[in-house]
Amino acid sequence: METDFGALCYRRFLDGDESGFDEILKQYHDSLIFFINRLVKNYETAEDLAADTFMELLVHKNRYRFKSSFKTYLFSIARHKAIDHIRKESRYHAVSVDAENVRDLADFHSMEQEIIATDEKKRIQKLISTLAEDYATYLHLVYFEELTPDETAKIMKKTKKQMANIAYRAKKALEEALRKEDLRI
């Protein structure tokens, strides 16, 4: 069912209207880089993988079946590309901290500030990044990307039961972290 913005734009693109793809880029580009950067921890790599993700949409036009939300499909592609990249990198060398990584971190923080408008949301996002990876990913996708728990489960490749456990534990972990920082949601 084509009710979401991304699916409508992609349908227009498939029907020959190239502005549909431009709207997809405008809508999802920054949040996709932000999501990928959380996984690969390198802003330039996240940009490259986001470009690869959008290229995947151009090259393999018929893979999206309009059965799930477009955003779920797009973020799933991005997650797979990030995981593949991490696997390849881990075969070759350990990640080193150098001046370039520090600049990447600065770029990441400036982009994060653009995406997350209020100071309180920034502090909450910082707290979320300190949680276990599954918890942080779940909270980011549900609260910042506004995906449903079912869409999040598809992206994270988890069963509904696993997601229910992750959701419960992530919320409890965030509540505890917020209590320690004396913040409120």
N, C-alpha and C positions, 0 to 999 in steps of 0.2 A: 504494500500500500504506500503510495507516494504522498505522504502528508508532511514530511519534514522538508525544510528549506534546502538542505544539501541534495536530497533526492530529486526535488523539483529542478534545481539548477543542473544536476547531472543529466536528467532526462532531456532538458533543453539542449545541453551540449551534445548528447547522443543524436538528437534530432537535427543537428547542424548549426545551432546557435552558439558560437564560440564565447559569447559574453557569459554564458552559463558557467563555463569553467573559470573565467575571470572572477565571478562572484564566489565560487568555491574557494579560490585562492585567497580572496579578500576575507572571507568569513573564517577560514580555518588555519591559515598560515601561521600566525603567531602562537595560537594555542597548541598547534601540533609541534612546533619547535620547542615550546616550553615543556610539553609532555615528553618528547624524545630526550631533551636535555636532562630531565630527571633520571632517565635510564642510563644514558651514556656519559653523562657528566662532562661534556665538552660541547660548547656552544657551536663551534664551526662544524663539528661532526653532526650535531643535531640539525643544523641548516642543510647539510648535504643529504642526510637521511630523509628529511622532510621533502626535499626536492625529488629524491628517488621515489618517495611515496606518491607524490603528485604525478611523476612520470609513469608510475605503475597504472594510474587511472587512465592516462592517455594511451598507453601501449596495450593494455588488456581491458578494453572497454566493456567487454561482455561478461566480465567476472562478477560484477555487482548485479544481484538478482532482484533488488528492491524488496527483499523480505525482511531485512533488519534496517535500522536507521542508517542513513548514510554516514553519520558521524561515527557510529560503532564500526562500520566497515573500514572507514578511513583510519581510525585509531588502531584497529587490529592490524592493518597493513604496516603502519608505523611501528607498532610494537614488535612485529616479526622482523622488520628490517633492523631495529635497534638490537634485538637479541642476536640476530645473525652477526651484526657488527661486533658486539661484545665477545661472542664466541671466537671470531676471527682474530680480534685483538689479543685475547687471552692466550692464543696459541703462539703469538710472536713476542710479546713483551709485556712487562708490568707497566702500569701507568705511572709516569713520573710527574712530580710537581715542579714546574718551571715557570718562567715569566709568562710564557704563552698561556699556560693553564690559568694563571692569575688574571690575565686579560680576559680569557674566556669567562671566568667567574664574574668579572666586572660587567661584561656584556650580559651575562645571565641575569645579574641583579637589576640592570637597567631595564631589560625586557620584562622582568617580573614586576617591576614598579609600574610599567605601562599597563600590564594586564590586570593587576590587582590594585584597584583604585584607592581603597581606604587603608589607613594605617593599621587598624585592627585586623583587617584581612591579611595584611602583610605579616603581622606577628603570628597569626594563626597558621599561615602557610609555612613560616619558618619552623614553628612547632611541629607541624605535620611532617616536614622533611627529616625530623629527628626520630620519627617512629620507624618501626620495622617496614621494610620495602613494600610488602603486600598491603599493610595498613595505609601507608602513605599513598600508594597508587590508588587504592579504593577511595580514600577520602578526596583525593585530587579529582578523580574522574566523576564522582557523584556530586561533590559540592562545587567544584570550580568549573568543570566541563558540563555539569548538569545532565549527566547520563543516568539512565535508570539502573537499578541494581542488576537487572537482567542483561542490559547492554554491557555493563562493567564486567559481569561474569564472562561474557563472550570474549571481551578484549583480554581479560586476564587468564582465560582458559581454565576456569574453575567451575565446579558443579554448583547448583543452587545451595546445597547444604554447606559446601565449603565457603561460599560467599556469605551465607548467613552467619557463619562463625567468624569470618574475617570482619564483616560489618560490625558485629557485636563487639569484638575485641578492639577493632580500630576506634570505635566510638568511646569505649571505656578508656583506652590508652590516651586518646585526645582529651577526654574529660580530666583525666589525672594530670596530664601535662598543662592543661589550662588552669587547673586548680593551683598547681605549683607556681605558675606565672601570674596568677590572680587575674586571668582574663575571662571574659564571658563571650558566648556565641550569640 
